Amino acid sequence: MFDEDFSKEVYKNKSELPKRLRVEVSSLCQLKCPVCYMRTDEENAKNGCGFGVLKFENFKKLVDENEIENIEISNSGEIFLNPDLVKILEYADKKGIKLTADNGVNLNYISDEQAEALAKYHLVSMTVSIDGASRETYAKYRIGGDYDKVIENMKKIIYYRKKYNNGCPHITWKFIVFGHNEHEIEQAKKEAEKLGVAINFATNWDESYSPVKNVQKVLEQTGLESLTTNTSPVELLKQFQAGEADWFFCNDLWQPQINWDGQLLGCCANYKKNFGGNVFEDGLMETLNNPRFVYAKNMVTHNALPEKTLPCYDCEVYQDMAKHNVWFNSPRSENGK
C-alpha cells in the first residue's frame, strides 16, 4: 500500500515541520446544542477523539521540542473547562507562541484568573458563539447555556483587556442565524457595538433545523450572500485555491489538528478516528511522518489511490472531490502568520 514514493510529504528535519498547529485544549463541553456532532454522534466521538483536556506537561513538551509559532487551541469543546488553561497561556506567552481560539468558545464559564490571563498572556483572538440577544432565544439552541452569564463573562474579559491595554484578545461575537433568532439580529448588532466587539453572522449547516423565515431581510441585515449551507466542498475548494476563501478542510493536514491526548486527527472536522501514533509520546515529526498520514496527504491531492482504512476516505469532502475529479493541490502553511 505504501510502496509509492511520497518523499515530498515526509519531513526530513524539525525545521521543516509546520510552524502552525491546531491543538485541542478541551473536548469537554457543558452545553447540549441540538446539531453538534459531539452530541448527535456521541458514541463515535467517545470512541474517536474522546472527551478530556490537554495536560500542561504535554503542551510544554510539544512546544519545547518543536519550532512552533502559532497554535489554535479551540475545536470540539470549551477551553475554559481545562484547569491547566492559565499555565498553558502563560507558557505560550513566555515562549513567544501566538495562541488563538478562533474556532470558538461558548463562554458560559470563565474564572477571574482565566479572564485576566487572556489579556495578560496575549491570547491573540477568540470567537464567542452567541446565537441570540436575549436569554430565552439564546437558550433554544445553546441548551444549558445562559445568555446573561455569557455577556457578563465577555465584559469581564474586556475589563482585563482595558487594564492591560494591549488589545488582547480581539473578540468576535459569532451569531448563527436560525428561524428562532432572526428577529434579534439588529439587537445583537447593537449589543456588540456597545460592548466594543466585532460581530459575524453565520449560516446553520443543518438547514432542517429551525430554518430562517424571512430570507431576504436576513440577508440584508447580516450581509451574508446566501443562507444556503449546502455549498459543495468542491465549490469551497475552488474559492480557497482562487484566494477567495481563507480556509479549506484539507489544508489542515499541513497545519494539523492534534487531539487533547496527542492523537493525530489531521483536520478539525475529524473526530471519529486517528491516523496512528501519538504526538506527546512519539514526537511531532515521527507522528506526522506516519505512513498513513503521509498517504492521506497524497490521497487528497490525487497522488495516491483511495484507501478505505484512512479517516479521509469516509469524509464527504474527499468523496465530493472524487465525484467531481477536482482535487486539493495548493496547501497553505501560513507559518504561524
C-alpha positions as CSV (number, residue, x, y, z in Angstrom):
1,M,0.0,0.0,0.0
2,F,2.8,2.4,0.9
3,D,5.4,1.5,-1.6
4,E,4.9,4.7,-3.7
5,D,7.5,7.5,-3.4
6,F,5.8,10.0,-1.2
7,S,9.0,11.6,0.0
8,K,8.0,15.2,-0.7
9,E,5.4,14.8,2.2
10,V,7.9,13.4,4.6
11,Y,9.6,15.8,7.0
12,K,13.4,15.4,7.0
13,N,14.2,17.6,10.0
14,K,12.4,19.7,12.6
15,S,12.9,22.9,10.7
16,E,10.6,21.6,8.0
17,L,7.7,20.9,10.4
18,P,4.6,23.1,10.5
19,K,5.0,26.3,12.4
20,R,1.3,26.5,12.9
21,L,-0.7,23.7,14.6
22,R,-4.2,23.1,15.9
23,V,-4.2,21.6,19.4
24,E,-7.4,20.8,21.3
25,V,-7.3,22.2,24.8
26,S,-10.6,20.6,25.8
27,S,-13.1,18.5,24.1
28,L,-15.4,18.7,27.2
29,C,-18.5,21.0,26.8
30,Q,-21.3,21.8,29.3
31,L,-23.9,22.6,26.6
32,K,-26.1,20.2,24.5
33,C,-26.6,22.0,21.2
34,P,-29.1,20.0,19.1
35,V,-27.0,19.7,15.9
36,C,-23.5,19.5,17.4
37,Y,-21.8,16.3,16.1
38,M,-20.2,15.8,19.5
39,R,-23.8,15.3,20.8
40,T,-25.7,13.9,17.9
41,D,-22.9,11.4,17.2
42,E,-21.6,11.0,20.8
43,E,-20.7,7.3,20.5
44,N,-18.4,7.9,17.6
45,A,-16.9,10.9,19.3
46,K,-16.4,9.0,22.5
47,N,-14.6,6.1,20.6
48,G,-12.7,8.6,18.4
49,C,-11.3,11.8,19.8
50,G,-12.8,11.1,23.2
51,F,-13.6,13.6,26.0
52,G,-10.9,15.2,28.0
53,V,-8.4,18.0,28.5
54,L,-4.9,18.8,27.4
55,K,-2.4,18.5,30.3
56,F,0.1,21.3,30.8
57,E,3.1,18.9,30.8
58,N,2.2,17.6,27.3
59,F,1.7,21.1,26.0
60,K,5.1,22.1,27.4
61,K,6.8,19.1,25.9
62,L,5.3,19.8,22.5
63,V,6.4,23.4,22.3
64,D,9.8,22.8,23.9
65,E,10.7,20.2,21.4
66,N,9.5,22.0,18.2
67,E,9.7,25.4,16.5
68,I,6.0,26.4,16.8
69,E,4.8,29.9,16.2
70,N,1.1,29.7,16.3
71,I,-1.5,27.4,17.8
72,E,-5.3,27.3,17.5
73,I,-6.5,25.9,20.8
74,S,-10.3,25.6,20.4
75,N,-12.0,22.9,18.5
76,S,-14.7,20.5,19.7
77,G,-15.1,21.6,23.3
78,E,-14.8,24.5,25.7
79,I,-11.3,25.7,26.5
80,F,-12.3,27.2,29.9
81,L,-13.1,23.8,31.3
82,N,-9.4,22.9,31.2
83,P,-7.9,23.5,34.7
84,D,-4.4,24.0,33.2
85,L,-5.5,26.7,30.8
86,V,-3.8,29.6,32.6
87,K,-0.5,27.7,32.8
88,I,-0.8,26.9,29.0
89,L,-1.4,30.6,28.2
90,E,1.4,31.7,30.4
91,Y,3.9,29.3,29.0
92,A,3.0,30.0,25.4
93,D,3.5,33.7,26.0
94,K,6.9,33.0,27.6
95,K,7.9,31.0,24.5
96,G,6.6,33.7,22.1
97,I,3.9,31.5,20.7
98,K,0.7,33.1,19.4
99,L,-2.4,31.4,20.6
100,T,-5.9,31.9,19.1
101,A,-9.3,30.5,20.0
102,D,-11.0,31.4,16.7
103,N,-12.9,28.1,16.2
104,G,-15.0,29.2,19.1
105,V,-15.9,29.2,22.8
106,N,-19.3,29.3,24.5
107,L,-18.1,31.4,27.5
108,N,-20.7,30.2,29.9
109,Y,-18.0,29.8,32.5
110,I,-14.7,31.6,33.0
111,S,-12.8,32.3,36.2
112,D,-11.4,35.7,37.0
113,E,-7.9,34.2,36.8
114,Q,-8.6,32.8,33.3
115,A,-10.2,36.1,32.1
116,E,-7.1,38.0,33.3
117,A,-4.8,35.5,31.7
118,L,-6.3,36.0,28.3
119,A,-5.1,39.6,28.3
120,K,-2.0,39.2,30.5
121,Y,-0.6,36.5,28.3
122,H,-1.7,37.9,25.0
123,L,-4.3,35.5,23.5
124,V,-4.5,37.0,20.1
125,S,-8.2,36.4,19.3
126,M,-11.2,34.4,20.2
127,T,-14.7,33.8,18.8
128,V,-17.7,33.6,21.2
129,S,-20.7,31.8,19.9
130,I,-23.9,33.7,20.9
131,D,-26.9,32.9,18.8
132,G,-29.4,35.4,20.0
133,A,-29.7,38.6,22.0
134,S,-31.9,37.5,24.9
135,R,-31.8,34.8,27.5
136,E,-34.8,33.0,26.1
137,T,-33.8,33.0,22.5
138,Y,-30.1,32.1,23.2
139,A,-31.1,29.0,25.2
140,K,-33.2,27.5,22.5
141,Y,-30.1,26.3,20.7
142,R,-27.3,26.6,23.3
143,I,-29.2,24.2,25.6
144,G,-27.9,24.5,29.2
145,G,-26.4,28.0,28.5
146,D,-27.2,31.4,30.0
147,Y,-27.1,34.5,27.8
148,D,-26.8,36.9,30.6
149,K,-23.8,35.0,32.1
150,V,-22.1,34.9,28.7
151,I,-22.4,38.7,28.3
152,E,-21.1,39.2,31.9
153,N,-18.2,37.0,31.2
154,M,-17.4,38.9,28.0
155,K,-17.5,42.1,30.0
156,K,-15.0,40.5,32.4
157,I,-12.6,39.8,29.6
158,I,-13.0,43.3,28.2
159,Y,-12.2,44.7,31.7
160,Y,-8.9,43.0,31.7
161,R,-8.2,43.9,28.1
162,K,-8.6,47.5,29.1
163,K,-6.5,47.0,32.2
164,Y,-3.5,45.6,30.2
165,N,-4.2,48.0,27.3
166,N,-2.8,45.5,24.7
167,G,-5.8,44.7,22.6
168,C,-5.8,41.1,23.6
169,P,-7.8,39.2,22.9
170,H,-9.7,40.5,19.9
171,I,-13.2,39.3,20.4
172,T,-15.7,38.3,17.7
173,W,-19.3,37.5,18.5
174,K,-20.5,34.7,16.2
175,F,-24.2,34.6,15.6
176,I,-25.6,31.6,13.8
177,V,-28.8,32.6,12.2
178,F,-31.9,30.4,12.8
179,G,-35.6,30.9,12.4
180,H,-36.0,31.3,16.1
181,N,-33.4,34.1,16.5
182,E,-33.6,36.1,13.2
183,H,-35.8,38.7,15.0
184,E,-32.8,39.6,17.3
185,I,-30.2,40.3,14.6
186,E,-30.4,44.1,14.9
187,Q,-30.5,43.9,18.7
188,A,-27.3,41.7,18.7
189,K,-25.5,44.2,16.4
190,K,-26.3,47.0,18.8
191,E,-25.2,45.0,21.8
192,A,-21.9,44.0,20.1
193,E,-21.2,47.7,19.2
194,K,-22.0,48.7,22.8
195,L,-19.5,46.1,24.1
196,G,-16.9,47.1,21.5
197,V,-16.6,43.6,19.9
198,A,-16.9,42.5,16.3
199,I,-19.9,40.5,15.2
200,N,-20.1,38.0,12.4
201,F,-23.1,36.1,11.2
202,A,-23.0,32.5,10.1
203,T,-25.4,30.1,8.4
204,N,-26.7,26.9,10.1
205,W,-25.1,23.9,8.4
206,D,-28.2,21.8,9.1
207,E,-30.9,23.5,7.1
208,S,-33.6,21.2,8.5
209,Y,-33.2,22.7,12.0
210,S,-35.0,26.0,12.6
211,P,-34.8,27.4,9.1
212,V,-34.9,31.1,8.5
213,K,-38.3,32.5,7.7
214,N,-37.6,35.9,6.1
215,V,-34.6,35.1,4.0
216,Q,-34.3,38.4,2.1
217,K,-34.5,40.5,5.3
218,V,-31.9,38.4,7.0
219,L,-29.5,38.7,4.0
220,E,-29.9,42.5,4.1
221,Q,-29.3,42.6,7.9
222,T,-26.4,40.3,8.1
223,G,-24.5,40.9,4.8
224,L,-24.5,37.2,4.1
225,E,-24.5,36.3,0.4
226,S,-26.7,33.3,0.9
227,L,-28.3,31.2,3.7
228,T,-27.7,28.0,1.7
229,T,-25.2,25.9,3.7
230,N,-25.1,23.1,1.1
231,T,-22.3,24.7,-0.8
232,S,-20.4,21.7,-2.1
233,P,-16.9,21.1,-0.8
234,V,-15.6,21.3,-4.3
235,E,-17.0,24.8,-4.7
236,L,-15.4,25.8,-1.4
237,L,-12.1,24.3,-2.6
238,K,-12.3,26.4,-5.8
239,Q,-12.8,29.5,-3.7
240,F,-9.9,28.6,-1.4
241,Q,-7.5,28.0,-4.3
242,A,-8.6,31.2,-6.0
243,G,-7.8,33.1,-2.8
244,E,-11.5,33.9,-2.2
245,A,-11.8,31.8,0.9
246,D,-9.4,31.7,3.9
247,W,-9.8,28.1,4.9
248,F,-10.4,24.7,3.4
249,F,-10.7,21.3,5.3
250,C,-7.8,19.5,3.7
251,N,-5.4,22.4,4.2
252,D,-5.4,21.4,7.9
253,L,-3.3,18.4,7.1
254,W,-0.4,20.8,6.5
255,Q,-1.1,22.5,9.9
256,P,-2.7,19.5,11.5
257,Q,-5.2,19.1,14.3
258,I,-3.8,17.4,17.4
259,N,-6.2,16.0,19.9
260,W,-6.1,16.8,23.7
261,D,-4.5,13.4,24.3
262,G,-1.9,13.6,21.5
263,Q,-3.9,11.6,18.8
264,L,-3.3,12.9,15.3
265,L,-6.7,13.8,13.9
266,G,-5.4,15.7,10.9
267,C,-8.2,18.2,10.4
268,C,-10.6,19.9,12.7
269,A,-13.6,18.1,11.1
270,N,-12.3,14.6,12.0
271,Y,-13.5,13.3,15.4
272,K,-14.0,9.6,14.6
273,K,-10.6,8.0,14.3
274,N,-6.9,9.0,14.2
275,F,-4.0,8.4,11.8
276,G,-1.9,6.5,14.3
277,G,0.9,7.4,16.6
278,N,0.8,10.0,19.4
279,V,2.4,13.4,19.3
280,F,3.1,13.5,23.0
281,E,4.6,10.0,23.2
282,D,6.3,9.6,19.8
283,G,7.2,13.2,19.0
284,L,5.7,15.5,16.4
285,M,8.0,14.6,13.5
286,E,7.6,10.9,13.9
287,T,3.9,11.2,14.2
288,L,3.5,13.4,11.1
289,N,5.7,11.1,9.2
290,N,3.4,8.1,10.0
291,P,2.9,6.4,6.6
292,R,-0.9,6.5,7.0
293,F,-0.8,10.3,7.4
294,V,1.7,10.8,4.5
295,Y,-0.5,8.6,2.3
296,A,-3.6,10.7,3.3
297,K,-1.9,13.9,2.2
298,N,-1.2,12.3,-1.2
299,M,-4.7,11.0,-1.3
300,V,-6.4,14.4,-1.1
301,T,-4.0,15.8,-3.7
302,H,-4.8,12.9,-6.0
303,N,-1.3,11.5,-5.9
304,A,-2.5,8.2,-4.3
305,L,-5.4,5.8,-4.8
306,P,-8.3,5.8,-2.3
307,E,-7.5,3.9,0.9
308,K,-10.6,2.8,2.8
309,T,-8.9,2.4,6.2
310,L,-7.9,6.1,6.4
311,P,-10.1,8.8,8.1
312,C,-10.2,10.9,4.9
313,Y,-11.9,8.1,2.8
314,D,-15.3,8.4,4.5
315,C,-15.1,12.2,4.6
316,E,-17.8,13.9,2.5
317,V,-15.1,16.4,1.4
318,Y,-12.9,13.7,-0.1
319,Q,-15.9,11.9,-1.6
320,D,-17.1,15.2,-3.3
321,M,-13.6,15.8,-4.7
322,A,-13.5,12.3,-6.1
323,K,-17.0,12.6,-7.5
324,H,-16.1,15.7,-9.5
325,N,-12.4,14.9,-10.1
326,V,-11.4,18.2,-8.6
327,W,-8.5,17.9,-6.1
328,F,-6.8,19.9,-3.4
329,N,-3.4,21.0,-4.8
330,S,-2.1,24.1,-3.0
331,P,-1.5,23.7,0.7
332,R,-1.2,26.9,2.6
333,S,1.0,26.6,5.6
334,E,0.7,30.2,6.9
335,N,3.9,29.5,9.0
336,G,2.3,31.0,12.1
337,K,1.2,34.2,10.4
